[in-house]
Amino acid sequence: MEKKDLKIVFLGTPDFAVESLRRLVEGGYNIVGVITMPDKIAGRGHKMFQSPVKEYAVEHNLKLLQPANLKDPAFVEELRSLQADLQIVIAFRMLPEVVWNMPPMGTFNLHASLLPKYRGAAPINWAVMNGDTETGVTTFFLKHEIDTGDIIQQRSIPISKTDNVGVIHDRLMMLGADMVIETVDAILAGEVKPIPQDELCNQGIEATPAPKIFKDTCRVDWNAPAEKVYNHIRGLSPYPAAWTEIEKDGEVFSFKIFETSEPIGDINLAPGELKHDKHRLVIGCADGAIEILSMQLSGKKRMTPDEFMRGFKLDGFRCI
């Protein structure tokens, strides 16, 4: 079968998925349908939000489906009518078996980790937050349990000590798009030899979770070691962003932290204690401290500490 004859249904939502869809379209692969989330109202202006995948699909006149319920019989029947040979899933919802088991060549997922490490919704964040020095992308065939299917291909990249999650996201997005094309071509050529994840687990690779990031997840714990605080902040930057609160005499303000120095060891500050002058803001951790380089007070724009302190007196405040 030629790639122009291979009928593919693509399922995805965010920018991370768009790059792979673009490569497929520009590479001449036959995309017979695109499935993404329904439009939703978002933001203070209550504007209707369309997923990046939908925007790309509409721009390129691809058949688009936006089911609210993936088990809806009408949706399942419409999906079946596309007669897809293969389905590709990138950053989408968990699929029911009636969907992922439909195409004869299967359904594969692109996941932004080296499975079985970091199964779950936020693998890139957790890899950086945990101070890992390596991550990567994996393609695997879907099965019942989330992110546990047999591995088709994997490729890795290093994580440097100064990388934040935004940098790693963009690198994995491009690497993942390369591997999606490689995986489709391997399936077409009949060269795929999937590896059960249990085999990797038996070789000592630990299956670790990467749960969804919530607001409480993003709060900085100043009682943690400085290295852990540093990794926590860069693992959430630029989005959704780590945050903290400062307090003085019952007055509390919150701000996001986007960038810090690497840990400072030769300083004597209690956890959460602030040291500052007109230009620098340093906050104590369990051992050492970090210097804030970029921050955003609630309701304000992102700024440097010297910009922040021109309009805010920090005397007497401490992080809580």
Contacts in CASP RR format, 6 or more apart in sequence:
PFRMAT RR
TARGET T0000
AUTHOR 0000-0000-0000
METHOD contacts of the structure
MODEL  1
MEKKDLKIVFLGTPDFAVESLRRLVEGGYNIVGVITMPDKIAGRGHKMFQ
SPVKEYAVEHNLKLLQPANLKDPAFVEELRSLQADLQIVIAFRMLPEVVW
NMPPMGTFNLHASLLPKYRGAAPINWAVMNGDTETGVTTFFLKHEIDTGD
IIQQRSIPISKTDNVGVIHDRLMMLGADMVIETVDAILAGEVKPIPQDEL
CNQGIEATPAPKIFKDTCRVDWNAPAEKVYNHIRGLSPYPAAWTEIEKDG
EVFSFKIFETSEPIGDINLAPGELKHDKHRLVIGCADGAIEILSMQLSGK
KRMTPDEFMRGFKLDGFRCI
1 85 0 8 1.000
1 188 0 8 1.000
3 27 0 8 1.000
3 28 0 8 1.000
3 29 0 8 1.000
3 30 0 8 1.000
3 184 0 8 1.000
3 185 0 8 1.000
3 188 0 8 1.000
4 28 0 8 1.000
4 29 0 8 1.000
4 30 0 8 1.000
5 30 0 8 1.000
6 29 0 8 1.000
6 30 0 8 1.000
6 85 0 8 1.000
6 86 0 8 1.000
6 105 0 8 1.000
6 184 0 8 1.000
6 188 0 8 1.000
7 30 0 8 1.000
7 32 0 8 1.000
7 82 0 8 1.000
7 83 0 8 1.000
7 84 0 8 1.000
7 85 0 8 1.000
7 86 0 8 1.000
8 24 0 8 1.000
8 29 0 8 1.000
8 30 0 8 1.000
8 31 0 8 1.000
8 32 0 8 1.000
8 33 0 8 1.000
8 84 0 8 1.000
8 85 0 8 1.000
8 86 0 8 1.000
8 87 0 8 1.000
8 88 0 8 1.000
8 184 0 8 1.000
9 31 0 8 1.000
9 32 0 8 1.000
9 33 0 8 1.000
9 34 0 8 1.000
9 35 0 8 1.000
9 79 0 8 1.000
9 82 0 8 1.000
9 84 0 8 1.000
9 86 0 8 1.000
9 87 0 8 1.000
9 88 0 8 1.000
9 103 0 8 1.000
10 17 0 8 1.000
10 20 0 8 1.000
10 21 0 8 1.000
10 24 0 8 1.000
10 31 0 8 1.000
10 33 0 8 1.000
10 34 0 8 1.000
10 35 0 8 1.000
10 53 0 8 1.000
10 87 0 8 1.000
10 88 0 8 1.000
10 90 0 8 1.000
11 34 0 8 1.000
11 35 0 8 1.000
11 36 0 8 1.000
11 87 0 8 1.000
11 88 0 8 1.000
11 89 0 8 1.000
11 90 0 8 1.000
11 92 0 8 1.000
11 95 0 8 1.000
12 21 0 8 1.000
12 34 0 8 1.000
12 35 0 8 1.000
12 36 0 8 1.000
12 51 0 8 1.000
12 53 0 8 1.000
12 89 0 8 1.000
12 90 0 8 1.000
12 91 0 8 1.000
12 92 0 8 1.000
13 36 0 8 1.000
13 37 0 8 1.000
13 51 0 8 1.000
13 52 0 8 1.000
13 53 0 8 1.000
13 91 0 8 1.000
13 92 0 8 1.000
14 51 0 8 1.000
14 52 0 8 1.000
14 53 0 8 1.000
14 91 0 8 1.000
15 52 0 8 1.000
15 173 0 8 1.000
16 90 0 8 1.000
16 91 0 8 1.000
16 112 0 8 1.000
16 169 0 8 1.000
16 172 0 8 1.000
16 173 0 8 1.000
17 52 0 8 1.000
17 53 0 8 1.000
17 90 0 8 1.000
17 91 0 8 1.000
17 92 0 8 1.000
18 52 0 8 1.000
18 53 0 8 1.000
18 56 0 8 1.000
19 173 0 8 1.000
19 174 0 8 1.000
19 176 0 8 1.000
19 177 0 8 1.000
20 88 0 8 1.000
20 90 0 8 1.000
20 110 0 8 1.000
20 176 0 8 1.000
20 177 0 8 1.000
20 180 0 8 1.000
21 31 0 8 1.000
21 34 0 8 1.000
21 53 0 8 1.000
21 56 0 8 1.000
21 57 0 8 1.000
21 90 0 8 1.000
22 56 0 8 1.000
22 177 0 8 1.000
23 177 0 8 1.000
23 178 0 8 1.000
23 180 0 8 1.000
23 181 0 8 1.000
24 31 0 8 1.000
24 88 0 8 1.000
24 180 0 8 1.000
24 181 0 8 1.000
24 184 0 8 1.000
25 31 0 8 1.000
25 60 0 8 1.000
25 62 0 8 1.000
27 181 0 8 1.000
29 184 0 8 1.000
31 62 0 8 1.000
32 63 0 8 1.000
32 82 0 8 1.000
32 83 0 8 1.000
32 84 0 8 1.000
33 57 0 8 1.000
33 62 0 8 1.000
33 63 0 8 1.000
33 64 0 8 1.000
33 65 0 8 1.000
33 82 0 8 1.000
33 84 0 8 1.000
34 53 0 8 1.000
34 54 0 8 1.000
34 57 0 8 1.000
34 62 0 8 1.000
34 63 0 8 1.000
34 64 0 8 1.000
34 65 0 8 1.000
35 64 0 8 1.000
35 65 0 8 1.000
35 66 0 8 1.000
35 67 0 8 1.000
35 79 0 8 1.000
35 92 0 8 1.000
36 51 0 8 1.000
36 53 0 8 1.000
36 54 0 8 1.000
36 57 0 8 1.000
36 64 0 8 1.000
36 65 0 8 1.000
36 66 0 8 1.000
36 92 0 8 1.000
37 51 0 8 1.000
37 66 0 8 1.000
37 92 0 8 1.000
37 93 0 8 1.000
38 66 0 8 1.000
38 67 0 8 1.000
38 68 0 8 1.000
39 48 0 8 1.000
39 49 0 8 1.000
39 50 0 8 1.000
39 51 0 8 1.000
39 54 0 8 1.000
39 66 0 8 1.000
40 48 0 8 1.000
40 49 0 8 1.000
41 47 0 8 1.000
41 48 0 8 1.000
41 49 0 8 1.000
42 48 0 8 1.000
42 49 0 8 1.000
43 49 0 8 1.000
50 58 0 8 1.000
54 64 0 8 1.000
54 66 0 8 1.000
56 62 0 8 1.000
57 63 0 8 1.000
57 64 0 8 1.000
58 64 0 8 1.000
63 82 0 8 1.000
65 75 0 8 1.000
65 78 0 8 1.000
65 79 0 8 1.000
67 75 0 8 1.000
69 75 0 8 1.000
70 93 0 8 1.000
70 95 0 8 1.000
70 96 0 8 1.000
70 99 0 8 1.000
71 96 0 8 1.000
71 98 0 8 1.000
76 98 0 8 1.000
76 99 0 8 1.000
79 99 0 8 1.000
79 102 0 8 1.000
80 102 0 8 1.000
84 102 0 8 1.000
84 103 0 8 1.000
85 103 0 8 1.000
85 104 0 8 1.000
85 105 0 8 1.000
86 103 0 8 1.000
86 105 0 8 1.000
86 106 0 8 1.000
86 107 0 8 1.000
86 108 0 8 1.000
86 184 0 8 1.000
86 187 0 8 1.000
87 99 0 8 1.000
87 100 0 8 1.000
87 102 0 8 1.000
87 103 0 8 1.000
87 106 0 8 1.000
87 107 0 8 1.000
87 108 0 8 1.000
88 107 0 8 1.000
88 108 0 8 1.000
88 109 0 8 1.000
88 110 0 8 1.000
88 180 0 8 1.000
88 184 0 8 1.000
89 95 0 8 1.000
89 100 0 8 1.000
89 107 0 8 1.000
89 108 0 8 1.000
89 109 0 8 1.000
89 110 0 8 1.000
89 142 0 8 1.000
90 109 0 8 1.000
90 110 0 8 1.000
90 180 0 8 1.000
94 146 0 8 1.000
95 107 0 8 1.000
95 142 0 8 1.000
97 144 0 8 1.000
99 107 0 8 1.000
100 106 0 8 1.000
100 107 0 8 1.000
100 142 0 8 1.000
101 107 0 8 1.000
105 187 0 8 1.000
106 141 0 8 1.000
106 142 0 8 1.000
107 141 0 8 1.000
107 142 0 8 1.000
108 139 0 8 1.000
108 140 0 8 1.000
108 141 0 8 1.000
108 142 0 8 1.000
108 152 0 8 1.000
108 183 0 8 1.000
108 187 0 8 1.000
109 139 0 8 1.000
109 140 0 8 1.000
109 141 0 8 1.000
109 142 0 8 1.000
109 147 0 8 1.000
110 137 0 8 1.000
110 138 0 8 1.000
110 139 0 8 1.000
110 176 0 8 1.000
110 179 0 8 1.000
110 180 0 8 1.000
110 183 0 8 1.000
111 119 0 8 1.000
111 123 0 8 1.000
111 137 0 8 1.000
111 138 0 8 1.000
111 139 0 8 1.000
111 140 0 8 1.000
111 147 0 8 1.000
112 123 0 8 1.000
112 124 0 8 1.000
112 135 0 8 1.000
112 136 0 8 1.000
112 137 0 8 1.000
112 169 0 8 1.000
112 172 0 8 1.000
112 176 0 8 1.000
113 119 0 8 1.000
113 123 0 8 1.000
113 124 0 8 1.000
113 127 0 8 1.000
113 135 0 8 1.000
113 136 0 8 1.000
113 137 0 8 1.000
113 138 0 8 1.000
113 210 0 8 1.000
114 134 0 8 1.000
114 135 0 8 1.000
114 136 0 8 1.000
114 137 0 8 1.000
114 138 0 8 1.000
114 154 0 8 1.000
114 156 0 8 1.000
115 138 0 8 1.000
115 140 0 8 1.000
115 147 0 8 1.000
115 151 0 8 1.000
115 154 0 8 1.000
115 197 0 8 1.000
115 200 0 8 1.000
116 147 0 8 1.000
116 148 0 8 1.000
116 197 0 8 1.000
116 200 0 8 1.000
116 201 0 8 1.000
116 205 0 8 1.000
116 206 0 8 1.000
116 207 0 8 1.000
116 208 0 8 1.000
117 123 0 8 1.000
117 127 0 8 1.000
117 205 0 8 1.000
117 206 0 8 1.000
117 207 0 8 1.000
117 208 0 8 1.000
118 126 0 8 1.000
118 127 0 8 1.000
118 135 0 8 1.000
118 208 0 8 1.000
118 209 0 8 1.000
118 210 0 8 1.000
119 146 0 8 1.000
119 147 0 8 1.000
119 148 0 8 1.000
119 207 0 8 1.000
119 208 0 8 1.000
119 209 0 8 1.000
119 210 0 8 1.000
120 146 0 8 1.000
120 147 0 8 1.000
120 209 0 8 1.000
120 210 0 8 1.000
120 211 0 8 1.000
120 212 0 8 1.000
121 210 0 8 1.000
121 211 0 8 1.000
121 212 0 8 1.000
121 213 0 8 1.000
122 210 0 8 1.000
122 211 0 8 1.000
122 212 0 8 1.000
122 213 0 8 1.000
123 135 0 8 1.000
123 210 0 8 1.000
124 135 0 8 1.000
124 165 0 8 1.000
124 166 0 8 1.000
124 168 0 8 1.000
124 169 0 8 1.000
124 172 0 8 1.000
125 165 0 8 1.000
125 210 0 8 1.000
125 213 0 8 1.000
125 235 0 8 1.000
125 236 0 8 1.000
126 208 0 8 1.000
126 209 0 8 1.000
126 210 0 8 1.000
126 211 0 8 1.000
127 135 0 8 1.000
127 159 0 8 1.000
127 168 0 8 1.000
127 210 0 8 1.000
128 135 0 8 1.000
128 159 0 8 1.000
128 163 0 8 1.000
128 164 0 8 1.000
128 165 0 8 1.000
128 168 0 8 1.000
128 231 0 8 1.000
128 234 0 8 1.000
128 235 0 8 1.000
129 231 0 8 1.000
129 232 0 8 1.000
129 235 0 8 1.000
129 236 0 8 1.000
130 231 0 8 1.000
131 159 0 8 1.000
131 231 0 8 1.000
132 159 0 8 1.000
133 158 0 8 1.000
133 159 0 8 1.000
134 156 0 8 1.000
134 157 0 8 1.000
134 158 0 8 1.000
134 159 0 8 1.000
135 156 0 8 1.000
135 157 0 8 1.000
135 159 0 8 1.000
135 168 0 8 1.000
135 172 0 8 1.000
136 154 0 8 1.000
136 155 0 8 1.000
136 156 0 8 1.000
136 157 0 8 1.000
136 172 0 8 1.000
136 175 0 8 1.000
137 154 0 8 1.000
137 155 0 8 1.000
137 172 0 8 1.000
137 175 0 8 1.000
137 176 0 8 1.000
137 179 0 8 1.000
138 151 0 8 1.000
138 152 0 8 1.000
138 153 0 8 1.000
138 154 0 8 1.000
139 151 0 8 1.000
139 152 0 8 1.000
139 153 0 8 1.000
139 154 0 8 1.000
139 179 0 8 1.000
139 180 0 8 1.000
139 183 0 8 1.000
140 147 0 8 1.000
140 149 0 8 1.000
140 150 0 8 1.000
140 151 0 8 1.000
140 152 0 8 1.000
140 194 0 8 1.000
140 197 0 8 1.000
141 149 0 8 1.000
141 150 0 8 1.000
141 152 0 8 1.000
141 194 0 8 1.000
142 149 0 8 1.000
143 149 0 8 1.000
143 150 0 8 1.000
148 197 0 8 1.000
149 194 0 8 1.000
149 196 0 8 1.000
149 197 0 8 1.000
150 194 0 8 1.000
150 195 0 8 1.000
150 196 0 8 1.000
150 197 0 8 1.000
151 194 0 8 1.000
151 195 0 8 1.000
151 196 0 8 1.000
151 197 0 8 1.000
151 200 0 8 1.000
152 183 0 8 1.000
152 186 0 8 1.000
152 187 0 8 1.000
152 192 0 8 1.000
152 194 0 8 1.000
153 179 0 8 1.000
153 182 0 8 1.000
153 183 0 8 1.000
153 186 0 8 1.000
155 175 0 8 1.000
155 176 0 8 1.000
155 178 0 8 1.000
155 179 0 8 1.000
157 168 0 8 1.000
157 171 0 8 1.000
157 172 0 8 1.000
157 175 0 8 1.000
159 168 0 8 1.000
161 262 0 8 1.000
162 234 0 8 1.000
162 262 0 8 1.000
163 234 0 8 1.000
164 234 0 8 1.000
164 235 0 8 1.000
164 237 0 8 1.000
164 238 0 8 1.000
164 259 0 8 1.000
165 234 0 8 1.000
165 235 0 8 1.000
165 236 0 8 1.000
165 237 0 8 1.000
165 238 0 8 1.000
165 239 0 8 1.000
166 237 0 8 1.000
166 238 0 8 1.000
166 239 0 8 1.000
183 192 0 8 1.000
186 192 0 8 1.000
197 207 0 8 1.000
201 207 0 8 1.000
213 236 0 8 1.000
213 240 0 8 1.000
215 240 0 8 1.000
215 243 0 8 1.000
218 236 0 8 1.000
218 240 0 8 1.000
218 241 0 8 1.000
218 242 0 8 1.000
218 243 0 8 1.000
219 242 0 8 1.000
219 243 0 8 1.000
219 244 0 8 1.000
220 229 0 8 1.000
220 232 0 8 1.000
220 233 0 8 1.000
220 242 0 8 1.000
220 243 0 8 1.000
220 244 0 8 1.000
220 257 0 8 1.000
220 319 0 8 1.000
221 228 0 8 1.000
221 229 0 8 1.000
221 232 0 8 1.000
222 229 0 8 1.000
222 244 0 8 1.000
222 271 0 8 1.000
222 272 0 8 1.000
222 283 0 8 1.000
222 284 0 8 1.000
222 285 0 8 1.000
222 286 0 8 1.000
222 319 0 8 1.000
223 271 0 8 1.000
223 285 0 8 1.000
223 286 0 8 1.000
224 232 0 8 1.000
224 285 0 8 1.000
224 286 0 8 1.000
225 263 0 8 1.000
225 285 0 8 1.000
225 286 0 8 1.000
225 287 0 8 1.000
226 263 0 8 1.000
226 264 0 8 1.000
226 265 0 8 1.000
226 284 0 8 1.000
226 285 0 8 1.000
226 286 0 8 1.000
226 287 0 8 1.000
226 288 0 8 1.000
226 289 0 8 1.000
226 290 0 8 1.000
227 263 0 8 1.000
229 260 0 8 1.000
229 263 0 8 1.000
229 285 0 8 1.000
229 290 0 8 1.000
230 260 0 8 1.000
230 262 0 8 1.000
230 263 0 8 1.000
230 290 0 8 1.000
232 242 0 8 1.000
233 242 0 8 1.000
233 257 0 8 1.000
233 258 0 8 1.000
233 259 0 8 1.000
233 260 0 8 1.000
233 290 0 8 1.000
234 259 0 8 1.000
234 260 0 8 1.000
235 242 0 8 1.000
236 242 0 8 1.000
237 257 0 8 1.000
237 258 0 8 1.000
237 259 0 8 1.000
238 258 0 8 1.000
241 256 0 8 1.000
241 257 0 8 1.000
241 258 0 8 1.000
241 296 0 8 1.000
242 256 0 8 1.000
242 257 0 8 1.000
243 254 0 8 1.000
243 255 0 8 1.000
243 256 0 8 1.000
243 257 0 8 1.000
244 254 0 8 1.000
244 255 0 8 1.000
244 257 0 8 1.000
244 283 0 8 1.000
244 319 0 8 1.000
244 320 0 8 1.000
245 252 0 8 1.000
245 253 0 8 1.000
245 254 0 8 1.000
245 319 0 8 1.000
245 320 0 8 1.000
246 252 0 8 1.000
246 253 0 8 1.000
246 254 0 8 1.000
246 255 0 8 1.000
246 274 0 8 1.000
246 314 0 8 1.000
246 317 0 8 1.000
246 318 0 8 1.000
246 319 0 8 1.000
246 320 0 8 1.000
247 317 0 8 1.000
247 318 0 8 1.000
247 319 0 8 1.000
247 320 0 8 1.000
248 316 0 8 1.000
248 317 0 8 1.000
248 318 0 8 1.000
252 320 0 8 1.000
253 297 0 8 1.000
253 298 0 8 1.000
253 317 0 8 1.000
254 297 0 8 1.000
254 298 0 8 1.000
255 295 0 8 1.000
255 296 0 8 1.000
255 297 0 8 1.000
255 298 0 8 1.000
255 308 0 8 1.000
256 295 0 8 1.000
256 296 0 8 1.000
256 298 0 8 1.000
256 302 0 8 1.000
257 292 0 8 1.000
257 294 0 8 1.000
257 295 0 8 1.000
258 293 0 8 1.000
258 294 0 8 1.000
258 295 0 8 1.000
258 296 0 8 1.000
258 302 0 8 1.000
259 292 0 8 1.000
259 293 0 8 1.000
259 294 0 8 1.000
260 290 0 8 1.000
260 291 0 8 1.000
260 292 0 8 1.000
260 293 0 8 1.000
261 290 0 8 1.000
261 291 0 8 1.000
261 293 0 8 1.000
262 290 0 8 1.000
263 285 0 8 1.000
263 288 0 8 1.000
263 289 0 8 1.000
263 290 0 8 1.000
264 282 0 8 1.000
264 288 0 8 1.000
264 289 0 8 1.000
264 290 0 8 1.000
264 291 0 8 1.000
265 287 0 8 1.000
265 288 0 8 1.000
265 289 0 8 1.000
267 275 0 8 1.000
267 282 0 8 1.000
267 284 0 8 1.000
267 288 0 8 1.000
267 289 0 8 1.000
269 275 0 8 1.000
269 282 0 8 1.000
269 283 0 8 1.000
269 284 0 8 1.000
269 285 0 8 1.000
269 288 0 8 1.000
269 289 0 8 1.000
270 284 0 8 1.000
271 284 0 8 1.000
271 285 0 8 1.000
271 286 0 8 1.000
272 283 0 8 1.000
272 284 0 8 1.000
272 285 0 8 1.000
272 318 0 8 1.000
272 319 0 8 1.000
272 320 0 8 1.000
273 283 0 8 1.000
273 284 0 8 1.000
273 318 0 8 1.000
273 319 0 8 1.000
274 281 0 8 1.000
274 282 0 8 1.000
274 283 0 8 1.000
274 284 0 8 1.000
274 314 0 8 1.000
274 316 0 8 1.000
274 317 0 8 1.000
274 318 0 8 1.000
274 319 0 8 1.000
275 281 0 8 1.000
275 282 0 8 1.000
275 283 0 8 1.000
275 284 0 8 1.000
275 289 0 8 1.000
276 282 0 8 1.000
276 305 0 8 1.000
276 309 0 8 1.000
276 314 0 8 1.000
278 306 0 8 1.000
278 309 0 8 1.000
279 305 0 8 1.000
279 306 0 8 1.000
279 309 0 8 1.000
280 291 0 8 1.000
280 305 0 8 1.000
280 306 0 8 1.000
281 291 0 8 1.000
281 292 0 8 1.000
281 295 0 8 1.000
281 305 0 8 1.000
281 308 0 8 1.000
281 309 0 8 1.000
281 314 0 8 1.000
282 289 0 8 1.000
282 290 0 8 1.000
282 291 0 8 1.000
282 292 0 8 1.000
283 289 0 8 1.000
283 290 0 8 1.000
283 291 0 8 1.000
283 292 0 8 1.000
283 319 0 8 1.000
284 290 0 8 1.000
292 305 0 8 1.000
293 304 0 8 1.000
293 305 0 8 1.000
294 302 0 8 1.000
294 303 0 8 1.000
294 304 0 8 1.000
295 302 0 8 1.000
295 303 0 8 1.000
295 304 0 8 1.000
295 305 0 8 1.000
295 308 0 8 1.000
296 302 0 8 1.000
296 303 0 8 1.000
297 303 0 8 1.000
297 308 0 8 1.000
297 312 0 8 1.000
END
